[in-house]
Amino acid sequence: MGADAKTAMKVEMTDAAAKRIARIVSGEPGKTALRVSVEGGGCSGFSYKFDLVGDRNDDDVAIEKDGATILIDDLSLAYMGGSVIDFVDDLMGQSFQIRNPNAVASCGCGTSFSI
């Protein structure tokens, strides 16, 4: 895989997301990371799924920052390459949000997208 392909597959997490993940995991015994995956379905074709997990799979890519870990499996990474995972706390509420440059459309709920 060339340098451009590796950069395209990279997923980043913001400081806000790292802080929130570290805080959530610290209060959940046996959980060590936030797993983000892409599944078929949702109102736009694909949807993001978030789970707290305690172990890694062989095909997981780990993104680590400030004591927080996000795990993404190879298949989901193909849909998420170049994305930024953020945690937003605003008037609309608190949520993890994924800014995905591959998505050509998304829905109002922020968890569904199409490519």
Phi and psi in radians as a Rosetta constraint file:
Dihedral C 1 N 2 CA 2 C 2 CIRCULARHARMONIC -1.306 0.35
Dihedral N 2 CA 2 C 2 N 3 CIRCULARHARMONIC 3.007 0.35
Dihedral C 2 N 3 CA 3 C 3 CIRCULARHARMONIC -1.059 0.35
Dihedral N 3 CA 3 C 3 N 4 CIRCULARHARMONIC -0.700 0.35
Dihedral C 3 N 4 CA 4 C 4 CIRCULARHARMONIC -1.124 0.35
Dihedral N 4 CA 4 C 4 N 5 CIRCULARHARMONIC -0.694 0.35
Dihedral C 4 N 5 CA 5 C 5 CIRCULARHARMONIC -1.163 0.35
Dihedral N 5 CA 5 C 5 N 6 CIRCULARHARMONIC -0.699 0.35
Dihedral C 5 N 6 CA 6 C 6 CIRCULARHARMONIC -1.145 0.35
Dihedral N 6 CA 6 C 6 N 7 CIRCULARHARMONIC -0.703 0.35
Dihedral C 6 N 7 CA 7 C 7 CIRCULARHARMONIC -1.124 0.35
Dihedral N 7 CA 7 C 7 N 8 CIRCULARHARMONIC -0.703 0.35
Dihedral C 7 N 8 CA 8 C 8 CIRCULARHARMONIC -1.129 0.35
Dihedral N 8 CA 8 C 8 N 9 CIRCULARHARMONIC -0.519 0.35
Dihedral C 8 N 9 CA 9 C 9 CIRCULARHARMONIC -1.480 0.35
Dihedral N 9 CA 9 C 9 N 10 CIRCULARHARMONIC -0.178 0.35
Dihedral C 9 N 10 CA 10 C 10 CIRCULARHARMONIC -1.227 0.35
Dihedral N 10 CA 10 C 10 N 11 CIRCULARHARMONIC 2.434 0.35
Dihedral C 10 N 11 CA 11 C 11 CIRCULARHARMONIC -2.134 0.35
Dihedral N 11 CA 11 C 11 N 12 CIRCULARHARMONIC 2.391 0.35
Dihedral C 11 N 12 CA 12 C 12 CIRCULARHARMONIC -2.008 0.35
Dihedral N 12 CA 12 C 12 N 13 CIRCULARHARMONIC 2.743 0.35
Dihedral C 12 N 13 CA 13 C 13 CIRCULARHARMONIC -2.134 0.35
Dihedral N 13 CA 13 C 13 N 14 CIRCULARHARMONIC 2.483 0.35
Dihedral C 13 N 14 CA 14 C 14 CIRCULARHARMONIC -1.358 0.35
Dihedral N 14 CA 14 C 14 N 15 CIRCULARHARMONIC 2.909 0.35
Dihedral C 14 N 15 CA 15 C 15 CIRCULARHARMONIC -1.038 0.35
Dihedral N 15 CA 15 C 15 N 16 CIRCULARHARMONIC -0.694 0.35
Dihedral C 15 N 16 CA 16 C 16 CIRCULARHARMONIC -1.094 0.35
Dihedral N 16 CA 16 C 16 N 17 CIRCULARHARMONIC -0.733 0.35
Dihedral C 16 N 17 CA 17 C 17 CIRCULARHARMONIC -1.151 0.35
Dihedral N 17 CA 17 C 17 N 18 CIRCULARHARMONIC -0.742 0.35
Dihedral C 17 N 18 CA 18 C 18 CIRCULARHARMONIC -1.065 0.35
Dihedral N 18 CA 18 C 18 N 19 CIRCULARHARMONIC -0.782 0.35
Dihedral C 18 N 19 CA 19 C 19 CIRCULARHARMONIC -1.064 0.35
Dihedral N 19 CA 19 C 19 N 20 CIRCULARHARMONIC -0.786 0.35
Dihedral C 19 N 20 CA 20 C 20 CIRCULARHARMONIC -1.172 0.35
Dihedral N 20 CA 20 C 20 N 21 CIRCULARHARMONIC -0.746 0.35
Dihedral C 20 N 21 CA 21 C 21 CIRCULARHARMONIC -1.103 0.35
Dihedral N 21 CA 21 C 21 N 22 CIRCULARHARMONIC -0.801 0.35
Dihedral C 21 N 22 CA 22 C 22 CIRCULARHARMONIC -1.041 0.35
Dihedral N 22 CA 22 C 22 N 23 CIRCULARHARMONIC -0.696 0.35
Dihedral C 22 N 23 CA 23 C 23 CIRCULARHARMONIC -1.179 0.35
Dihedral N 23 CA 23 C 23 N 24 CIRCULARHARMONIC -0.760 0.35
Dihedral C 23 N 24 CA 24 C 24 CIRCULARHARMONIC -1.119 0.35
Dihedral N 24 CA 24 C 24 N 25 CIRCULARHARMONIC -0.838 0.35
Dihedral C 24 N 25 CA 25 C 25 CIRCULARHARMONIC -1.118 0.35
Dihedral N 25 CA 25 C 25 N 26 CIRCULARHARMONIC -0.635 0.35
Dihedral C 25 N 26 CA 26 C 26 CIRCULARHARMONIC -1.098 0.35
Dihedral N 26 CA 26 C 26 N 27 CIRCULARHARMONIC -0.429 0.35
Dihedral C 26 N 27 CA 27 C 27 CIRCULARHARMONIC -1.690 0.35
Dihedral N 27 CA 27 C 27 N 28 CIRCULARHARMONIC 0.084 0.35
Dihedral C 27 N 28 CA 28 C 28 CIRCULARHARMONIC -2.110 0.35
Dihedral N 28 CA 28 C 28 N 29 CIRCULARHARMONIC 1.710 0.35
Dihedral C 28 N 29 CA 29 C 29 CIRCULARHARMONIC -0.975 0.35
Dihedral N 29 CA 29 C 29 N 30 CIRCULARHARMONIC 2.325 0.35
Dihedral C 29 N 30 CA 30 C 30 CIRCULARHARMONIC 1.482 0.35
Dihedral N 30 CA 30 C 30 N 31 CIRCULARHARMONIC -0.146 0.35
Dihedral C 30 N 31 CA 31 C 31 CIRCULARHARMONIC -1.728 0.35
Dihedral N 31 CA 31 C 31 N 32 CIRCULARHARMONIC 2.387 0.35
Dihedral C 31 N 32 CA 32 C 32 CIRCULARHARMONIC -2.188 0.35
Dihedral N 32 CA 32 C 32 N 33 CIRCULARHARMONIC -0.221 0.35
Dihedral C 32 N 33 CA 33 C 33 CIRCULARHARMONIC -2.717 0.35
Dihedral N 33 CA 33 C 33 N 34 CIRCULARHARMONIC 2.857 0.35
Dihedral C 33 N 34 CA 34 C 34 CIRCULARHARMONIC -1.783 0.35
Dihedral N 34 CA 34 C 34 N 35 CIRCULARHARMONIC 2.106 0.35
Dihedral C 34 N 35 CA 35 C 35 CIRCULARHARMONIC -1.618 0.35
Dihedral N 35 CA 35 C 35 N 36 CIRCULARHARMONIC 2.239 0.35
Dihedral C 35 N 36 CA 36 C 36 CIRCULARHARMONIC -2.002 0.35
Dihedral N 36 CA 36 C 36 N 37 CIRCULARHARMONIC 2.216 0.35
Dihedral C 36 N 37 CA 37 C 37 CIRCULARHARMONIC -2.372 0.35
Dihedral N 37 CA 37 C 37 N 38 CIRCULARHARMONIC 2.829 0.35
Dihedral C 37 N 38 CA 38 C 38 CIRCULARHARMONIC -1.946 0.35
Dihedral N 38 CA 38 C 38 N 39 CIRCULARHARMONIC 2.286 0.35
Dihedral C 38 N 39 CA 39 C 39 CIRCULARHARMONIC -2.200 0.35
Dihedral N 39 CA 39 C 39 N 40 CIRCULARHARMONIC 2.690 0.35
Dihedral C 39 N 40 CA 40 C 40 CIRCULARHARMONIC -1.235 0.35
Dihedral N 40 CA 40 C 40 N 41 CIRCULARHARMONIC 2.533 0.35
Dihedral C 40 N 41 CA 41 C 41 CIRCULARHARMONIC 2.099 0.35
Dihedral N 41 CA 41 C 41 N 42 CIRCULARHARMONIC -2.916 0.35
Dihedral C 41 N 42 CA 42 C 42 CIRCULARHARMONIC 1.463 0.35
Dihedral N 42 CA 42 C 42 N 43 CIRCULARHARMONIC 2.964 0.35
Dihedral C 42 N 43 CA 43 C 43 CIRCULARHARMONIC -1.308 0.35
Dihedral N 43 CA 43 C 43 N 44 CIRCULARHARMONIC -0.201 0.35
Dihedral C 43 N 44 CA 44 C 44 CIRCULARHARMONIC -2.041 0.35
Dihedral N 44 CA 44 C 44 N 45 CIRCULARHARMONIC 0.084 0.35
Dihedral C 44 N 45 CA 45 C 45 CIRCULARHARMONIC 2.049 0.35
Dihedral N 45 CA 45 C 45 N 46 CIRCULARHARMONIC -0.757 0.35
Dihedral C 45 N 46 CA 46 C 46 CIRCULARHARMONIC -2.269 0.35
Dihedral N 46 CA 46 C 46 N 47 CIRCULARHARMONIC 2.708 0.35
Dihedral C 46 N 47 CA 47 C 47 CIRCULARHARMONIC -2.440 0.35
Dihedral N 47 CA 47 C 47 N 48 CIRCULARHARMONIC 2.672 0.35
Dihedral C 47 N 48 CA 48 C 48 CIRCULARHARMONIC -1.548 0.35
Dihedral N 48 CA 48 C 48 N 49 CIRCULARHARMONIC 2.508 0.35
Dihedral C 48 N 49 CA 49 C 49 CIRCULARHARMONIC -2.172 0.35
Dihedral N 49 CA 49 C 49 N 50 CIRCULARHARMONIC 2.370 0.35
Dihedral C 49 N 50 CA 50 C 50 CIRCULARHARMONIC -2.079 0.35
Dihedral N 50 CA 50 C 50 N 51 CIRCULARHARMONIC 2.246 0.35
Dihedral C 50 N 51 CA 51 C 51 CIRCULARHARMONIC -2.438 0.35
Dihedral N 51 CA 51 C 51 N 52 CIRCULARHARMONIC 2.491 0.35
Dihedral C 51 N 52 CA 52 C 52 CIRCULARHARMONIC -1.506 0.35
Dihedral N 52 CA 52 C 52 N 53 CIRCULARHARMONIC 2.292 0.35
Dihedral C 52 N 53 CA 53 C 53 CIRCULARHARMONIC -2.324 0.35
Dihedral N 53 CA 53 C 53 N 54 CIRCULARHARMONIC 2.817 0.35
Dihedral C 53 N 54 CA 54 C 54 CIRCULARHARMONIC -1.953 0.35
Dihedral N 54 CA 54 C 54 N 55 CIRCULARHARMONIC -0.066 0.35
Dihedral C 54 N 55 CA 55 C 55 CIRCULARHARMONIC -2.517 0.35
Dihedral N 55 CA 55 C 55 N 56 CIRCULARHARMONIC 2.824 0.35
Dihedral C 55 N 56 CA 56 C 56 CIRCULARHARMONIC -1.825 0.35
Dihedral N 56 CA 56 C 56 N 57 CIRCULARHARMONIC 2.597 0.35
Dihedral C 56 N 57 CA 57 C 57 CIRCULARHARMONIC -1.660 0.35
Dihedral N 57 CA 57 C 57 N 58 CIRCULARHARMONIC 2.819 0.35
Dihedral C 57 N 58 CA 58 C 58 CIRCULARHARMONIC -1.057 0.35
Dihedral N 58 CA 58 C 58 N 59 CIRCULARHARMONIC -0.552 0.35
Dihedral C 58 N 59 CA 59 C 59 CIRCULARHARMONIC -1.667 0.35
Dihedral N 59 CA 59 C 59 N 60 CIRCULARHARMONIC 0.208 0.35
Dihedral C 59 N 60 CA 60 C 60 CIRCULARHARMONIC -1.371 0.35
Dihedral N 60 CA 60 C 60 N 61 CIRCULARHARMONIC 2.470 0.35
Dihedral C 60 N 61 CA 61 C 61 CIRCULARHARMONIC -1.804 0.35
Dihedral N 61 CA 61 C 61 N 62 CIRCULARHARMONIC 2.282 0.35
Dihedral C 61 N 62 CA 62 C 62 CIRCULARHARMONIC -1.798 0.35
Dihedral N 62 CA 62 C 62 N 63 CIRCULARHARMONIC 2.281 0.35
Dihedral C 62 N 63 CA 63 C 63 CIRCULARHARMONIC -1.942 0.35
Dihedral N 63 CA 63 C 63 N 64 CIRCULARHARMONIC 2.111 0.35
Dihedral C 63 N 64 CA 64 C 64 CIRCULARHARMONIC -2.148 0.35
Dihedral N 64 CA 64 C 64 N 65 CIRCULARHARMONIC 2.464 0.35
Dihedral C 64 N 65 CA 65 C 65 CIRCULARHARMONIC -2.822 0.35
Dihedral N 65 CA 65 C 65 N 66 CIRCULARHARMONIC 2.232 0.35
Dihedral C 65 N 66 CA 66 C 66 CIRCULARHARMONIC 0.855 0.35
Dihedral N 66 CA 66 C 66 N 67 CIRCULARHARMONIC 0.752 0.35
Dihedral C 66 N 67 CA 67 C 67 CIRCULARHARMONIC 1.437 0.35
Dihedral N 67 CA 67 C 67 N 68 CIRCULARHARMONIC 0.068 0.35
Dihedral C 67 N 68 CA 68 C 68 CIRCULARHARMONIC -1.917 0.35
Dihedral N 68 CA 68 C 68 N 69 CIRCULARHARMONIC 2.546 0.35
Dihedral C 68 N 69 CA 69 C 69 CIRCULARHARMONIC -2.261 0.35
Dihedral N 69 CA 69 C 69 N 70 CIRCULARHARMONIC 2.318 0.35
Dihedral C 69 N 70 CA 70 C 70 CIRCULARHARMONIC -2.004 0.35
Dihedral N 70 CA 70 C 70 N 71 CIRCULARHARMONIC 2.323 0.35
Dihedral C 70 N 71 CA 71 C 71 CIRCULARHARMONIC -1.928 0.35
Dihedral N 71 CA 71 C 71 N 72 CIRCULARHARMONIC 2.341 0.35
Dihedral C 71 N 72 CA 72 C 72 CIRCULARHARMONIC -2.341 0.35
Dihedral N 72 CA 72 C 72 N 73 CIRCULARHARMONIC 2.225 0.35
Dihedral C 72 N 73 CA 73 C 73 CIRCULARHARMONIC -1.312 0.35
Dihedral N 73 CA 73 C 73 N 74 CIRCULARHARMONIC 2.793 0.35
Dihedral C 73 N 74 CA 74 C 74 CIRCULARHARMONIC -0.935 0.35
Dihedral N 74 CA 74 C 74 N 75 CIRCULARHARMONIC -0.785 0.35
Dihedral C 74 N 75 CA 75 C 75 CIRCULARHARMONIC -1.118 0.35
Dihedral N 75 CA 75 C 75 N 76 CIRCULARHARMONIC -0.773 0.35
Dihedral C 75 N 76 CA 76 C 76 CIRCULARHARMONIC -1.153 0.35
Dihedral N 76 CA 76 C 76 N 77 CIRCULARHARMONIC -0.630 0.35
Dihedral C 76 N 77 CA 77 C 77 CIRCULARHARMONIC -1.060 0.35
Dihedral N 77 CA 77 C 77 N 78 CIRCULARHARMONIC -0.574 0.35
Dihedral C 77 N 78 CA 78 C 78 CIRCULARHARMONIC -1.055 0.35
Dihedral N 78 CA 78 C 78 N 79 CIRCULARHARMONIC -0.533 0.35
Dihedral C 78 N 79 CA 79 C 79 CIRCULARHARMONIC -1.574 0.35
Dihedral N 79 CA 79 C 79 N 80 CIRCULARHARMONIC -0.302 0.35
Dihedral C 79 N 80 CA 80 C 80 CIRCULARHARMONIC -1.922 0.35
Dihedral N 80 CA 80 C 80 N 81 CIRCULARHARMONIC 0.016 0.35
Dihedral C 80 N 81 CA 81 C 81 CIRCULARHARMONIC -0.921 0.35
Dihedral N 81 CA 81 C 81 N 82 CIRCULARHARMONIC 2.299 0.35
Dihedral C 81 N 82 CA 82 C 82 CIRCULARHARMONIC 1.507 0.35
Dihedral N 82 CA 82 C 82 N 83 CIRCULARHARMONIC 0.025 0.35
Dihedral C 82 N 83 CA 83 C 83 CIRCULARHARMONIC -1.373 0.35
Dihedral N 83 CA 83 C 83 N 84 CIRCULARHARMONIC 2.787 0.35
Dihedral C 83 N 84 CA 84 C 84 CIRCULARHARMONIC -2.137 0.35
Dihedral N 84 CA 84 C 84 N 85 CIRCULARHARMONIC 2.203 0.35
Dihedral C 84 N 85 CA 85 C 85 CIRCULARHARMONIC -1.712 0.35
Dihedral N 85 CA 85 C 85 N 86 CIRCULARHARMONIC 2.179 0.35
Dihedral C 85 N 86 CA 86 C 86 CIRCULARHARMONIC -2.225 0.35
Dihedral N 86 CA 86 C 86 N 87 CIRCULARHARMONIC 2.804 0.35
Dihedral C 86 N 87 CA 87 C 87 CIRCULARHARMONIC -2.067 0.35
Dihedral N 87 CA 87 C 87 N 88 CIRCULARHARMONIC 2.184 0.35
Dihedral C 87 N 88 CA 88 C 88 CIRCULARHARMONIC -2.017 0.35
Dihedral N 88 CA 88 C 88 N 89 CIRCULARHARMONIC 2.321 0.35
Dihedral C 88 N 89 CA 89 C 89 CIRCULARHARMONIC -2.220 0.35
Dihedral N 89 CA 89 C 89 N 90 CIRCULARHARMONIC 1.729 0.35
Dihedral C 89 N 90 CA 90 C 90 CIRCULARHARMONIC -2.413 0.35
Dihedral N 90 CA 90 C 90 N 91 CIRCULARHARMONIC -2.926 0.35
Dihedral C 90 N 91 CA 91 C 91 CIRCULARHARMONIC -1.068 0.35
Dihedral N 91 CA 91 C 91 N 92 CIRCULARHARMONIC -0.439 0.35
Dihedral C 91 N 92 CA 92 C 92 CIRCULARHARMONIC -1.404 0.35
Dihedral N 92 CA 92 C 92 N 93 CIRCULARHARMONIC -0.199 0.35
Dihedral C 92 N 93 CA 93 C 93 CIRCULARHARMONIC 2.141 0.35
Dihedral N 93 CA 93 C 93 N 94 CIRCULARHARMONIC -3.002 0.35
Dihedral C 93 N 94 CA 94 C 94 CIRCULARHARMONIC -1.858 0.35
Dihedral N 94 CA 94 C 94 N 95 CIRCULARHARMONIC 2.367 0.35
Dihedral C 94 N 95 CA 95 C 95 CIRCULARHARMONIC -2.883 0.35
Dihedral N 95 CA 95 C 95 N 96 CIRCULARHARMONIC 2.699 0.35
Dihedral C 95 N 96 CA 96 C 96 CIRCULARHARMONIC -1.425 0.35
Dihedral N 96 CA 96 C 96 N 97 CIRCULARHARMONIC 2.380 0.35
Dihedral C 96 N 97 CA 97 C 97 CIRCULARHARMONIC -2.244 0.35
Dihedral N 97 CA 97 C 97 N 98 CIRCULARHARMONIC 2.505 0.35
Dihedral C 97 N 98 CA 98 C 98 CIRCULARHARMONIC -2.036 0.35
Dihedral N 98 CA 98 C 98 N 99 CIRCULARHARMONIC 2.067 0.35
Dihedral C 98 N 99 CA 99 C 99 CIRCULARHARMONIC -1.613 0.35
Dihedral N 99 CA 99 C 99 N 100 CIRCULARHARMONIC 1.813 0.35
Dihedral C 99 N 100 CA 100 C 100 CIRCULARHARMONIC -1.925 0.35
Dihedral N 100 CA 100 C 100 N 101 CIRCULARHARMONIC 1.968 0.35
Dihedral C 100 N 101 CA 101 C 101 CIRCULARHARMONIC -1.212 0.35
Dihedral N 101 CA 101 C 101 N 102 CIRCULARHARMONIC -0.232 0.35
Dihedral C 101 N 102 CA 102 C 102 CIRCULARHARMONIC -1.433 0.35
Dihedral N 102 CA 102 C 102 N 103 CIRCULARHARMONIC -0.342 0.35
Dihedral C 102 N 103 CA 103 C 103 CIRCULARHARMONIC -1.332 0.35
Dihedral N 103 CA 103 C 103 N 104 CIRCULARHARMONIC 2.216 0.35
Dihedral C 103 N 104 CA 104 C 104 CIRCULARHARMONIC -1.651 0.35
Dihedral N 104 CA 104 C 104 N 105 CIRCULARHARMONIC -0.274 0.35
Dihedral C 104 N 105 CA 105 C 105 CIRCULARHARMONIC -2.669 0.35
Dihedral N 105 CA 105 C 105 N 106 CIRCULARHARMONIC 2.622 0.35
Dihedral C 105 N 106 CA 106 C 106 CIRCULARHARMONIC -2.481 0.35
Dihedral N 106 CA 106 C 106 N 107 CIRCULARHARMONIC 3.019 0.35
Dihedral C 106 N 107 CA 107 C 107 CIRCULARHARMONIC -1.952 0.35
Dihedral N 107 CA 107 C 107 N 108 CIRCULARHARMONIC 3.045 0.35
Dihedral C 107 N 108 CA 108 C 108 CIRCULARHARMONIC -1.129 0.35
Dihedral N 108 CA 108 C 108 N 109 CIRCULARHARMONIC -0.476 0.35
Dihedral C 108 N 109 CA 109 C 109 CIRCULARHARMONIC -1.308 0.35
Dihedral N 109 CA 109 C 109 N 110 CIRCULARHARMONIC -0.310 0.35
Dihedral C 109 N 110 CA 110 C 110 CIRCULARHARMONIC 1.396 0.35
Dihedral N 110 CA 110 C 110 N 111 CIRCULARHARMONIC 0.027 0.35
Dihedral C 110 N 111 CA 111 C 111 CIRCULARHARMONIC -1.985 0.35
Dihedral N 111 CA 111 C 111 N 112 CIRCULARHARMONIC 0.025 0.35
Dihedral C 111 N 112 CA 112 C 112 CIRCULARHARMONIC -2.178 0.35
Dihedral N 112 CA 112 C 112 N 113 CIRCULARHARMONIC 2.507 0.35
Dihedral C 112 N 113 CA 113 C 113 CIRCULARHARMONIC -2.691 0.35
Dihedral N 113 CA 113 C 113 N 114 CIRCULARHARMONIC 2.920 0.35
Dihedral C 113 N 114 CA 114 C 114 CIRCULARHARMONIC -2.292 0.35
Dihedral N 114 CA 114 C 114 N 115 CIRCULARHARMONIC 2.734 0.35
